[in-house]
Amino acid sequence: MLEHCRVVLVGPMFGGNVGASARAVKNTGLGGLHLVAPIYDDHIEAKKFSHNAEDVLAEAPIHEDLVDAIADCTRVVGFTARQRHRRSFVALRDFARDWVSLAVEAPPEPTALLFGRERDGLSNEELDLCTDLVWIPSSPAHPSYNLAQAVLLAGYELLAARLELDPEAPRLRPRQTKRPSSAPMADAREIDELLAHLRASFLSIGYVYPHTAESMVRSWHEVFARAGLHRREASMIRGLAQQILWSAQYLPEDLKPSLPE
């Protein structure tokens, strides 16, 4: 459906904006990019900003005049922040919902989404060629959007409207990370061995005194009970205790057979 909407950039001045617009076209499923009398010369920057939409950029027709770029379109939508007298002037979201609603009921109209120059937008003569005028809501303190941002917002609103109104629209779900495999929990014997290992390591570095060791180990037991240690986690903590004992040059003989592998 949205492939019937092409993006037409009139007199784009910066390659980065053209490349980013190509990416926005591909992100949102619009029907290609057309350039009218482009004046940028940084094609490397344009390609860099297109990022995985190089095909859209490479296939973009270049027209000498606007009439040629929109000749086969029955609906021409001019994006502008300037309201004109005696012309309908709608917000982007309202336009998107209207366009998609009509396209769900009947074959979509070939449509050109028309964006002007970075510095001064579309001229009055170019706006006269439009069947619709659309504005993108913004803060009054800074109402002008970057060209590529405006293209992306237009594509996004059309895509969002289609996902809401068109039951046949393909839907991409967020990617899910692989669910980690369940790990076995440490059993009572492993916890007892861990606590004994910690007690010995605490004593070896003077972290506890013999008469306070049992109280400290009991506190750690409560921590581990709340945490619910997996077997691998218990082994990791025992590895730390073993390193403490090694550093202290102390390793009780009764712990050696039970050290984690």
C-alpha positions as CSV (number, residue, x, y, z in Angstrom):
1,M,0.0,0.0,0.0
2,L,2.6,2.6,1.1
3,E,4.6,1.8,-2.0
4,H,2.2,4.1,-3.8
5,C,3.6,7.0,-1.9
6,R,6.9,8.3,-3.3
7,V,9.1,10.9,-1.6
8,V,10.1,13.9,-3.8
9,L,12.9,16.1,-2.6
10,V,13.1,19.5,-4.3
11,G,16.6,21.0,-4.6
12,P,18.2,19.1,-1.7
13,M,21.4,20.8,-0.6
14,F,23.1,18.3,1.6
15,G,24.1,14.7,0.8
16,G,23.5,13.5,4.3
17,N,19.9,14.6,4.2
18,V,19.3,12.7,0.9
19,G,21.0,9.6,2.3
20,A,19.0,9.7,5.5
21,S,15.8,10.3,3.5
22,A,16.5,7.2,1.5
23,R,16.9,5.2,4.7
24,A,13.6,6.6,6.0
25,V,11.9,5.6,2.8
26,K,13.1,2.0,3.3
27,N,12.4,1.9,7.0
28,T,8.8,2.8,6.5
29,G,8.0,1.0,3.2
30,L,7.4,4.1,1.0
31,G,7.6,3.8,-2.7
32,G,11.0,5.2,-3.5
33,L,12.8,8.5,-3.6
34,H,12.8,11.1,-6.4
35,L,15.2,14.1,-6.6
36,V,14.4,17.4,-8.4
37,A,17.4,19.5,-9.4
38,P,19.6,18.4,-6.5
39,I,22.5,20.7,-5.7
40,Y,24.5,18.6,-3.3
41,D,27.8,17.1,-4.4
42,D,28.8,15.0,-1.5
43,H,27.8,11.6,-2.8
44,I,30.0,9.8,-0.3
45,E,28.1,11.4,2.6
46,A,24.8,10.6,1.0
47,K,25.8,6.9,0.7
48,K,27.1,6.9,4.3
49,F,23.8,8.2,5.7
50,S,21.7,5.9,3.7
51,H,23.1,2.9,5.6
52,N,21.5,-0.3,4.2
53,A,19.3,1.7,1.9
54,E,21.9,2.3,-0.7
55,D,19.6,0.6,-3.3
56,V,16.9,3.3,-2.7
57,L,19.6,6.0,-3.1
58,A,21.1,4.4,-6.3
59,E,17.6,4.0,-7.9
60,A,16.4,7.5,-7.2
61,P,15.5,9.2,-10.5
62,I,16.8,12.7,-10.9
63,H,14.4,15.2,-12.6
64,E,15.1,18.6,-14.0
65,D,11.8,20.0,-12.9
66,L,9.1,19.2,-10.4
67,V,6.3,18.7,-13.0
68,D,8.3,15.7,-14.4
69,A,8.7,14.2,-11.0
70,I,4.9,14.2,-10.2
71,A,3.5,13.8,-13.7
72,D,1.9,10.4,-13.0
73,C,0.6,11.2,-9.5
74,T,-3.0,12.0,-8.8
75,R,-2.3,13.3,-5.3
76,V,0.6,15.7,-4.5
77,V,1.2,16.5,-0.9
78,G,3.2,19.5,0.0
79,F,4.9,19.6,3.4
80,T,5.1,23.2,4.7
81,A,5.0,25.1,7.9
82,R,3.4,28.1,6.2
83,Q,-0.4,28.2,6.1
84,R,-1.9,29.7,3.0
85,H,-5.2,31.4,2.6
86,R,-8.0,29.6,0.8
87,R,-6.2,26.3,1.0
88,S,-6.9,23.3,3.3
89,F,-4.0,22.7,5.7
90,V,-4.0,19.6,7.8
91,A,-1.7,18.0,10.4
92,L,0.4,15.1,9.3
93,R,-1.4,12.5,11.5
94,D,-4.8,13.5,10.1
95,F,-3.5,13.3,6.6
96,A,-2.0,9.9,7.2
97,R,-5.1,8.4,8.6
98,D,-7.2,9.9,5.8
99,W,-4.9,8.6,3.1
100,V,-4.7,5.1,4.6
101,S,-8.5,4.9,5.2
102,L,-9.1,5.6,1.5
103,A,-6.4,3.2,0.4
104,V,-8.0,0.4,2.5
105,E,-11.4,0.9,0.7
106,A,-10.1,1.4,-2.9
107,P,-6.9,1.1,-4.9
108,P,-4.4,3.6,-3.5
109,E,-3.8,6.8,-5.4
110,P,-0.3,7.4,-6.8
111,T,0.9,10.0,-4.3
112,A,3.9,12.3,-4.1
113,L,5.1,13.5,-0.7
114,L,6.8,16.7,-1.6
115,F,9.6,18.3,0.6
116,G,11.3,21.5,-0.2
117,R,14.8,22.9,0.3
118,E,16.6,22.8,3.6
119,R,16.7,26.6,3.9
120,D,13.4,27.9,2.6
121,G,11.1,24.9,1.9
122,L,8.8,24.9,-1.1
123,S,8.1,28.0,-3.2
124,N,4.6,29.3,-3.7
125,E,4.7,28.1,-7.3
126,E,5.6,24.6,-6.1
127,L,2.9,24.6,-3.5
128,D,0.4,25.6,-6.2
129,L,1.0,22.2,-7.8
130,C,-0.1,20.4,-4.6
131,T,-3.5,18.9,-4.0
132,D,-2.9,18.8,-0.2
133,L,-0.9,20.9,2.2
134,V,0.4,19.2,5.3
135,W,2.2,20.5,8.4
136,I,4.1,18.6,11.1
137,P,3.3,19.8,14.6
138,S,6.3,21.2,16.5
139,S,7.3,23.5,19.2
140,P,6.7,27.2,18.4
141,A,10.2,27.9,19.6
142,H,11.7,25.9,16.7
143,P,9.1,24.9,14.2
144,S,11.4,23.9,11.3
145,Y,12.4,20.2,11.1
146,N,15.5,18.9,9.4
147,L,14.6,17.6,5.9
148,A,15.4,13.9,6.6
149,Q,13.5,14.1,10.0
150,A,10.5,15.4,8.2
151,V,10.6,12.5,5.7
152,L,10.9,10.0,8.5
153,L,8.0,11.5,10.4
154,A,5.8,11.4,7.3
155,G,6.7,7.8,6.6
156,Y,6.2,6.8,10.2
157,E,2.8,8.3,10.5
158,L,1.7,6.6,7.3
159,L,3.1,3.3,8.5
160,A,1.5,3.7,12.0
161,A,-1.9,4.5,10.4
162,R,-1.7,1.5,8.1
163,L,-0.8,-0.8,11.1
164,E,-3.9,0.5,12.9
165,L,-6.4,0.6,10.0
166,D,-5.3,-2.1,7.6
167,P,-5.8,-5.7,8.9
168,E,-3.7,-7.0,6.0
169,A,-0.6,-4.9,6.9
170,P,2.5,-7.1,7.6
171,R,3.6,-6.7,11.2
172,L,7.2,-6.8,12.4
173,R,7.4,-7.8,16.0
174,P,10.3,-6.6,18.2
175,R,13.2,-9.0,18.2
176,Q,13.4,-11.2,21.2
177,T,16.7,-12.3,22.8
178,K,17.2,-16.0,23.2
179,R,15.7,-17.3,26.4
180,P,18.5,-18.5,28.6
181,S,18.4,-22.2,29.4
182,S,17.4,-23.1,32.9
183,A,20.3,-23.6,35.2
184,P,20.3,-26.2,38.1
185,M,20.0,-24.7,41.6
186,A,22.7,-25.4,44.1
187,D,21.6,-28.0,46.6
188,A,22.0,-28.0,50.4
189,R,25.3,-29.9,50.3
190,E,26.8,-27.5,47.8
191,I,25.6,-24.5,49.9
192,D,27.2,-26.1,53.0
193,E,30.4,-26.6,51.2
194,L,30.4,-23.0,50.0
195,L,29.8,-21.7,53.5
196,A,32.6,-23.8,54.9
197,H,34.9,-22.5,52.1
198,L,33.9,-18.9,52.8
199,R,34.5,-19.4,56.6
200,A,38.0,-20.6,56.0
201,S,38.8,-17.8,53.5
202,F,37.4,-15.2,56.0
203,L,39.6,-16.6,58.7
204,S,42.7,-16.7,56.5
205,I,42.7,-12.9,55.9
206,G,41.4,-11.9,59.3
207,Y,38.0,-10.7,58.0
208,V,36.5,-12.5,61.0
209,Y,37.7,-13.8,64.4
210,P,37.2,-17.4,65.3
211,H,34.5,-16.4,67.8
212,T,32.6,-14.2,65.2
213,A,33.0,-16.5,62.2
214,E,29.8,-18.5,62.7
215,S,27.7,-15.3,63.0
216,M,29.2,-13.9,59.8
217,V,28.7,-17.2,57.9
218,R,25.1,-17.3,59.1
219,S,24.5,-13.9,57.6
220,W,25.9,-14.9,54.3
221,H,23.7,-18.0,54.4
222,E,20.7,-15.8,54.7
223,V,21.9,-13.7,51.7
224,F,22.3,-16.8,49.6
225,A,18.9,-18.2,50.6
226,R,17.2,-15.0,49.4
227,A,19.2,-15.0,46.2
228,G,18.5,-18.6,45.3
229,L,22.0,-19.5,44.0
230,H,22.4,-21.6,40.9
231,R,25.1,-24.3,40.9
232,R,27.3,-22.3,38.6
233,E,27.0,-19.2,40.9
234,A,27.9,-21.2,43.9
235,S,31.0,-22.5,42.1
236,M,32.0,-19.0,41.1
237,I,31.8,-17.8,44.8
238,R,33.8,-20.9,45.9
239,G,36.4,-20.0,43.2
240,L,36.7,-16.5,44.8
241,A,37.1,-18.1,48.3
242,Q,39.8,-20.5,46.9
243,Q,41.7,-17.5,45.5
244,I,41.6,-15.8,48.9
245,L,42.9,-18.9,50.5
246,W,45.7,-19.3,47.9
247,S,46.6,-15.6,48.4
248,A,46.8,-16.2,52.1
249,Q,48.8,-19.4,51.6
250,Y,46.2,-21.3,53.5
251,L,44.1,-24.1,52.2
252,P,42.5,-26.5,54.8
253,E,42.9,-30.1,53.9
254,D,39.2,-30.9,54.6
255,L,38.2,-28.5,51.8
256,K,40.5,-29.8,49.1
257,P,38.4,-32.8,47.9
258,S,35.3,-30.6,47.6
259,L,36.8,-27.7,45.5
260,P,34.8,-26.9,42.4
261,E,36.3,-28.1,39.1
